[in-house]
């Protein structure tokens, strides 16, 4: 299909933001943007991770797979999920 990645993955954009197991150092703007959403407010010293893929709440044109948002590890929202992935075993 036209939306299939070179690795055979499908549906990588537009459903929900997907947590990525990639720690990230948040910008000061990211920390400030979550200050009113979490109690206690987040700090740059706590764990932050990337989320990629965009969500159904944003225009599909904004769902560039190489872009990411920084999220505190303790944050949750209805449009943030995860994708289970596993490296395939070699074929014998």
OpenMM code with the backbone's topology and positions (N, CA, C; nanometers):
from openmm import Vec3, app, unit

residues = "UNK UNK UNK UNK UNK UNK UNK UNK UNK UNK UNK UNK UNK UNK UNK UNK UNK UNK UNK UNK UNK UNK UNK UNK UNK UNK UNK UNK UNK UNK UNK UNK UNK UNK UNK UNK UNK UNK UNK UNK UNK UNK UNK UNK UNK UNK UNK UNK UNK UNK UNK UNK UNK UNK UNK UNK UNK UNK UNK UNK UNK UNK UNK UNK UNK UNK UNK UNK UNK UNK UNK UNK UNK UNK UNK UNK UNK UNK UNK UNK UNK UNK UNK UNK UNK UNK UNK UNK UNK UNK UNK UNK".split()
positions = [
    Vec3(0.0843, -0.1187, 0.0000),
    Vec3(0.0000, 0.0000, 0.0000),
    Vec3(0.0883, 0.1245, 0.0000),
    Vec3(0.0329, 0.2346, -0.0436),
    Vec3(0.1090, 0.3586, -0.0536),
    Vec3(0.1534, 0.4099, 0.0834),
    Vec3(0.0808, 0.3753, 0.1890),
    Vec3(0.1158, 0.4247, 0.3224),
    Vec3(0.2082, 0.3309, 0.3993),
    Vec3(0.2556, 0.2261, 0.3366),
    Vec3(0.3449, 0.1313, 0.4020),
    Vec3(0.4875, 0.1851, 0.4025),
    Vec3(0.5554, 0.1756, 0.5163),
    Vec3(0.6932, 0.2228, 0.5266),
    Vec3(0.7865, 0.1269, 0.4538),
    Vec3(0.9122, 0.1685, 0.4312),
    Vec3(1.0084, 0.0771, 0.3691),
    Vec3(1.0299, -0.0515, 0.4499),
    Vec3(0.9924, -0.0502, 0.5773),
    Vec3(1.0099, -0.1667, 0.6637),
    Vec3(0.8819, -0.2478, 0.6779),
    Vec3(0.7764, -0.2093, 0.6038),
    Vec3(0.6508, -0.2838, 0.6074),
    Vec3(0.5537, -0.2400, 0.7154),
    Vec3(0.5872, -0.1375, 0.7923),
    Vec3(0.4962, -0.0894, 0.8966),
    Vec3(0.3855, -0.0074, 0.8320),
    Vec3(0.2655, -0.0251, 0.8832),
    Vec3(0.1504, 0.0475, 0.8299),
    Vec3(0.0859, 0.1298, 0.9405),
    Vec3(0.0175, 0.2366, 0.9008),
    Vec3(-0.0597, 0.3157, 0.9962),
    Vec3(0.0250, 0.3849, 1.1003),
    Vec3(0.1370, 0.4418, 1.0611),
    Vec3(0.2273, 0.5035, 1.1584),
    Vec3(0.1887, 0.6470, 1.1929),
    Vec3(0.0938, 0.7056, 1.1233),
    Vec3(0.0593, 0.8450, 1.1490),
    Vec3(-0.0914, 0.8625, 1.1565),
    Vec3(-0.1334, 0.9503, 1.2469),
    Vec3(-0.2713, 0.9924, 1.2481),
    Vec3(-0.3631, 0.9296, 1.3507),
    Vec3(-0.3315, 0.8158, 1.4072),
    Vec3(-0.4214, 0.7550, 1.5053),
    Vec3(-0.4012, 0.8198, 1.6419),
    Vec3(-0.2899, 0.7910, 1.7041),
    Vec3(-0.2537, 0.8522, 1.8325),
    Vec3(-0.1044, 0.8817, 1.8296),
    Vec3(-0.0620, 0.9756, 1.9112),
    Vec3(0.0809, 0.9929, 1.9331),
    Vec3(0.1305, 0.8624, 1.9929),
    Vec3(0.2464, 0.8171, 1.9533),
    Vec3(0.2982, 0.6898, 2.0030),
    Vec3(0.4248, 0.7127, 2.0850),
    Vec3(0.4217, 0.6627, 2.2098),
    Vec3(0.5397, 0.6695, 2.2945),
    Vec3(0.6546, 0.5989, 2.2248),
    Vec3(0.7716, 0.6569, 2.2332),
    Vec3(0.8930, 0.5973, 2.1776),
    Vec3(0.9896, 0.5773, 2.2936),
    Vec3(1.0522, 0.4625, 2.2996),
    Vec3(1.1465, 0.4335, 2.4077),
    Vec3(1.2764, 0.5086, 2.3807),
    Vec3(1.2660, 0.6390, 2.3839),
    Vec3(1.3795, 0.7262, 2.3570),
    Vec3(1.3768, 0.8409, 2.4573),
    Vec3(1.4559, 0.8307, 2.5638),
    Vec3(1.4609, 0.9432, 2.6581),
    Vec3(1.5040, 1.0706, 2.5859),
    Vec3(1.4516, 1.1819, 2.6312),
    Vec3(1.4830, 1.3100, 2.5684),
    Vec3(1.4937, 1.4159, 2.6775),
    Vec3(1.5832, 1.5110, 2.6571),
    Vec3(1.5943, 1.6252, 2.7483),
    Vec3(1.4942, 1.7299, 2.7001),
    Vec3(1.3979, 1.7684, 2.7829),
    Vec3(1.2967, 1.8632, 2.7384),
    Vec3(1.3519, 2.0045, 2.7276),
    Vec3(1.2930, 2.0811, 2.6384),
    Vec3(1.3269, 2.2233, 2.6299),
    Vec3(1.2575, 2.2959, 2.7451),
    Vec3(1.3017, 2.4159, 2.7724),
    Vec3(1.2373, 2.4965, 2.8766),
    Vec3(1.0916, 2.5220, 2.8398),
    Vec3(1.0638, 2.5389, 2.7105),
    Vec3(0.9259, 2.5623, 2.6650),
    Vec3(0.8389, 2.4392, 2.6901),
    Vec3(0.8944, 2.3186, 2.6699),
    Vec3(0.8180, 2.1958, 2.6956),
    Vec3(0.7847, 2.1835, 2.8438),
    Vec3(0.8817, 2.2100, 2.9290),
    Vec3(0.8570, 2.2031, 3.0737),
    Vec3(0.7490, 2.3036, 3.1122),
    Vec3(0.7591, 2.4251, 3.0592),
    Vec3(0.6608, 2.5283, 3.0909),
    Vec3(0.5215, 2.4922, 3.0395),
    Vec3(0.5133, 2.4284, 2.9231),
    Vec3(0.3821, 2.3968, 2.8664),
    Vec3(0.3075, 2.2905, 2.9481),
    Vec3(0.3796, 2.2073, 3.0213),
    Vec3(0.3151, 2.1053, 3.1033),
    Vec3(0.2951, 2.1503, 3.2484),
    Vec3(0.3423, 2.2677, 3.2835),
    Vec3(0.3337, 2.3154, 3.4225),
    Vec3(0.1903, 2.3242, 3.4713),
    Vec3(0.0973, 2.3613, 3.3838),
    Vec3(-0.0426, 2.3734, 3.4267),
    Vec3(-0.1199, 2.2422, 3.4084),
    Vec3(-0.0578, 2.1417, 3.3472),
    Vec3(-0.1257, 2.0151, 3.3215),
    Vec3(-0.0979, 1.9073, 3.4252),
    Vec3(0.0134, 1.9201, 3.4968),
    Vec3(0.0518, 1.8181, 3.5944),
    Vec3(0.0705, 1.8794, 3.7322),
    Vec3(0.0357, 1.8027, 3.8342),
    Vec3(0.0550, 1.8470, 3.9711),
    Vec3(0.1261, 1.7360, 4.0470),
    Vec3(0.2469, 1.7576, 4.0945),
    Vec3(0.3246, 1.8814, 4.0850),
    Vec3(0.3743, 1.9051, 3.9427),
    Vec3(0.4066, 2.0312, 3.9109),
    Vec3(0.4567, 2.0618, 3.7775),
    Vec3(0.5833, 1.9815, 3.7464),
    Vec3(0.6025, 1.9439, 3.6209),
    Vec3(0.7204, 1.8638, 3.5853),
    Vec3(0.8485, 1.9454, 3.5919),
    Vec3(0.9588, 1.8754, 3.6025),
    Vec3(1.0907, 1.9378, 3.5984),
    Vec3(1.1700, 1.8728, 3.4854),
    Vec3(1.2757, 1.9382, 3.4448),
    Vec3(1.3625, 1.8831, 3.3405),
    Vec3(1.4421, 1.7638, 3.3917),
    Vec3(1.4500, 1.7473, 3.5243),
    Vec3(1.5286, 1.6377, 3.5817),
    Vec3(1.4526, 1.5054, 3.5866),
    Vec3(1.3211, 1.5091, 3.5749),
    Vec3(1.2459, 1.3835, 3.5764),
    Vec3(1.2488, 1.3208, 3.4363),
    Vec3(1.2091, 1.1943, 3.4218),
    Vec3(1.2145, 1.1294, 3.2903),
    Vec3(1.1164, 1.1909, 3.1901),
    Vec3(1.1671, 1.2173, 3.0714),
    Vec3(1.0870, 1.2643, 2.9578),
    Vec3(1.1164, 1.1716, 2.8407),
    Vec3(1.0141, 1.1519, 2.7557),
    Vec3(1.0290, 1.0643, 2.6397),
    Vec3(0.9706, 1.1300, 2.5162),
    Vec3(1.0028, 1.0719, 2.4024),
    Vec3(0.9492, 1.1191, 2.2759),
    Vec3(0.8163, 1.0502, 2.2475),
    Vec3(0.7308, 1.1212, 2.1760),
    Vec3(0.6104, 1.0624, 2.1167),
    Vec3(0.6092, 1.1088, 1.9716),
    Vec3(0.5744, 1.0172, 1.8820),
    Vec3(0.5770, 1.0470, 1.7384),
    Vec3(0.4468, 1.0060, 1.6722),
    Vec3(0.4262, 1.0576, 1.5515),
    Vec3(0.3177, 1.0108, 1.4667),
    Vec3(0.1950, 1.0986, 1.4596),
    Vec3(0.1794, 1.1946, 1.5485),
    Vec3(0.0603, 1.2780, 1.5452),
    Vec3(-0.0606, 1.2038, 1.6000),
    Vec3(-0.1740, 1.2703, 1.6015),
    Vec3(-0.2958, 1.2060, 1.6504),
    Vec3(-0.4140, 1.2525, 1.5669),
    Vec3(-0.5268, 1.1866, 1.5907),
    Vec3(-0.6495, 1.2205, 1.5200),
    Vec3(-0.7001, 1.3600, 1.5554),
    Vec3(-0.6463, 1.4194, 1.6588),
    Vec3(-0.6881, 1.5528, 1.7005),
    Vec3(-0.6147, 1.6647, 1.6267),
    Vec3(-0.5189, 1.6297, 1.5444),
    Vec3(-0.4426, 1.7291, 1.4689),
    Vec3(-0.4543, 1.6970, 1.3204),
    Vec3(-0.4358, 1.7985, 1.2339),
    Vec3(-0.4424, 1.7719, 1.0897),
    Vec3(-0.3390, 1.6671, 1.0485),
    Vec3(-0.3776, 1.5786, 0.9569),
    Vec3(-0.2886, 1.4722, 0.9126),
    Vec3(-0.1607, 1.5289, 0.8533),
    Vec3(-0.1677, 1.6451, 0.7926),
    Vec3(-0.0481, 1.7070, 0.7343),
    Vec3(0.0585, 1.7350, 0.8398),
    Vec3(0.0189, 1.7476, 0.9663),
    Vec3(0.1146, 1.7722, 1.0754),
    Vec3(0.1825, 1.6443, 1.1231),
    Vec3(0.1412, 1.5285, 1.0751),
    Vec3(0.1896, 1.3998, 1.1253),
    Vec3(0.3139, 1.3546, 1.0496),
    Vec3(0.4228, 1.4274, 1.0664),
    Vec3(0.5498, 1.3892, 1.0048),
    Vec3(0.6215, 1.2939, 1.0998),
    Vec3(0.6542, 1.1757, 1.0526),
    Vec3(0.7103, 1.0725, 1.1401),
    Vec3(0.8468, 1.1077, 1.1972),
    Vec3(0.9175, 1.2001, 1.1345),
    Vec3(1.0492, 1.2383, 1.1856),
    Vec3(1.0383, 1.3449, 1.2935),
    Vec3(0.9204, 1.4023, 1.3129),
    Vec3(0.8995, 1.5005, 1.4182),
    Vec3(0.8564, 1.4285, 1.5455),
    Vec3(0.8803, 1.4910, 1.6602),
    Vec3(0.8369, 1.4309, 1.7860),
    Vec3(0.7993, 1.5400, 1.8837),
    Vec3(0.7262, 1.5009, 1.9862),
    Vec3(0.6982, 1.5899, 2.0976),
    Vec3(0.7653, 1.5297, 2.2203),
    Vec3(0.7998, 1.6136, 2.3143),
    Vec3(0.8582, 1.5688, 2.4413),
    Vec3(0.7477, 1.5642, 2.5450),
    Vec3(0.7401, 1.4521, 2.6162),
    Vec3(0.6367, 1.4349, 2.7177),
    Vec3(0.6990, 1.3837, 2.8468),
    Vec3(0.6539, 1.4360, 2.9623),
    Vec3(0.6980, 1.3767, 3.0881),
    Vec3(0.6471, 1.2324, 3.0946),
    Vec3(0.7252, 1.1424, 3.1491),
    Vec3(0.6883, 1.0012, 3.1547),
    Vec3(0.5568, 0.9789, 3.2286),
    Vec3(0.5198, 1.0658, 3.3189),
    Vec3(0.3975, 1.0467, 3.3975),
    Vec3(0.2744, 1.1103, 3.3346),
    Vec3(0.2883, 1.1677, 3.2154),
    Vec3(0.1756, 1.2312, 3.1471),
    Vec3(0.0927, 1.1282, 3.0706),
    Vec3(-0.0367, 1.1468, 3.0663),
    Vec3(-0.1234, 1.0612, 2.9851),
    Vec3(-0.2327, 1.1474, 2.9228),
    Vec3(-0.2834, 1.1012, 2.8098),
    Vec3(-0.3923, 1.1690, 2.7399),
    Vec3(-0.4616, 1.0674, 2.6502),
    Vec3(-0.5874, 1.0913, 2.6142),
    Vec3(-0.6607, 0.9949, 2.5310),
    Vec3(-0.6010, 0.9738, 2.3925),
    Vec3(-0.5206, 1.0676, 2.3440),
    Vec3(-0.4635, 1.0534, 2.2093),
    Vec3(-0.3147, 1.0193, 2.2117),
    Vec3(-0.2705, 0.9554, 2.3209),
    Vec3(-0.1320, 0.9068, 2.3308),
    Vec3(-0.1377, 0.7568, 2.3601),
    Vec3(-0.0667, 0.6804, 2.2801),
    Vec3(-0.0666, 0.5353, 2.2969),
    Vec3(0.0725, 0.4803, 2.2760),
    Vec3(0.0816, 0.3548, 2.2396),
    Vec3(0.2106, 0.2945, 2.2114),
    Vec3(0.1905, 0.1849, 2.1085),
    Vec3(0.2957, 0.1451, 2.0460),
    Vec3(0.2947, 0.0383, 1.9474),
    Vec3(0.3919, -0.0685, 1.9946),
    Vec3(0.3475, -0.1903, 2.0007),
    Vec3(0.4369, -0.3001, 2.0355),
    Vec3(0.5153, -0.3400, 1.9115),
    Vec3(0.6436, -0.3498, 1.9247),
    Vec3(0.7291, -0.3895, 1.8119),
    Vec3(0.8349, -0.4858, 1.8626),
    Vec3(0.8722, -0.5773, 1.7757),
    Vec3(0.9724, -0.6747, 1.8124),
    Vec3(1.0593, -0.7020, 1.6920),
    Vec3(1.1872, -0.7147, 1.7141),
    Vec3(1.2780, -0.7516, 1.6060),
    Vec3(1.2497, -0.8965, 1.5686),
    Vec3(1.2244, -0.9217, 1.4409),
    Vec3(1.1924, -1.0604, 1.4026),
    Vec3(1.3137, -1.1526, 1.4183),
    Vec3(1.2849, -1.2749, 1.4483),
    Vec3(1.3900, -1.3768, 1.4585),
    Vec3(1.4388, -1.4104, 1.3173),
    Vec3(1.5652, -1.4434, 1.3025),
    Vec3(1.6138, -1.4797, 1.1689),
    Vec3(1.5438, -1.6055, 1.1172),
    Vec3(1.5183, -1.6071, 0.9886),
    Vec3(1.4558, -1.7223, 0.9252),
    Vec3(1.5637, -1.8255, 0.8973),
    Vec3(1.5391, -1.9475, 0.9359),
    Vec3(1.6391, -2.0529, 0.9135),
    Vec3(1.6056, -2.1356, 0.7928),
] * unit.nanometer
topology = app.Topology()
chain = topology.addChain("A")
for resn in residues:
    res = topology.addResidue(resn, chain)
    for name in ("N", "CA", "C"):
        topology.addAtom(name, app.Element.getBySymbol(name[0]), res)
